[in-house]
Amino acid sequence: MTTIHSFPPIAREDARVLILGSMPGKRSLERNEYYAHPRNAFWPIAANILGFDVEQDYEARKRALIQSRAALWDVLRTCTRATSLDADIVESSVVANDFAGFLAPHRRIGLICFNGAKAEQYFVRRVVPALENPSHRIETVRLPSTSPAHAALSFTQKLEIWRKALSFLTESAD
């Protein structure tokens, strides 16, 4: 078993949507990049919805995400896990990221999108109880995981569900 740590958030102060995974997988940790597994659908979905070239390098994709006013992070700061699967996370090892500290300067976030059920479950169990009287109510939505392990839906089905959720970015522009 290996103790692993998540990455810092990708966000600008006026972000409107926060996309949360649970914890980076092995390939992402090796490359120090969110969603680095070549079969993970996150970047192709984001590129399709937000209108950037998925073939750009990682830094350019991050800039496109930031420009769209979407933020990206993980619910967990650290945990112990033998594989990349969320099911292998040792529950007693879980430490959540500091969401109170993150949300304080990011007051325009009006929607949190969970990339899969485990991200939502960890957020509800480990983060929500620690948030003291949030200054504003943030809507949440669970989206189908972009992981290649989640094969119940096709890419096209995932894309359409994600598109509906991320339309918040253009609908709520100042």
Residue, then its C-alpha position, 0 to 999 in steps of 0.5 A: m500500500t502506498t500513501i498518495h497525495s493530491f495536486p494543488p487546485i487549478a483555479r482562478e479567483d472568479a471561477r464559477v464551477l468546481i470539478l472534483g475528482s476523488m484522488p489522482g490515479k497512478r498515471s496522473l501521479e507519475r506525470n503530475e497531471y490531472y487525468a493523465h491516463p490516455r483513456n480517461a475521458f476528462w480532457p476530451i470532454a472538457a475540450n469538446i464542451l469548452g472549445f479547445d484542442v485536446e491535443q494541446d500540451y497539459e499547460a495549455r489545457k489547464r489554461a483553457l480550463i482556467q479561462s473558462r472559469a472552471a476549477l479542478w481539484d480533488v476531494l482528498r488530500t491524502c490517502t493510502r491505496a494499492t491501485s488507481l481504483d477508488a474502491d482500494i482507498v483505505e478508509s481510515s487513511v483518508v484526509a480531505n482537502d481544505f475546502a473552507g480555505f479554498l472556498a473563502p476566496h472563490r466566492r463565485i463558485g455556484l456549482i460543484c460537479f463531482n467526477g463520479a460517485k466516490a468523489e461525491q461520497y467523500f465530499v458529503r462524508r468528509v467535507v460537508p461536516a467540516l464546513e461551518n456556515p458557508s456564506h452561500r449555498i453551492e449547488t452540487v451535481r454528480l456526473p458520470s466518472t470519466s475514468p476508463a473503469h466506468a464503462a456503463l456509459s459511452f463517451t457520447q452519453k458521458l459528454e452529453i451529461w457533462r455538457k448539460a452540467l457545464s452549460f452553467l459556465t456560459e449561462s451564468a457569465d456576467 
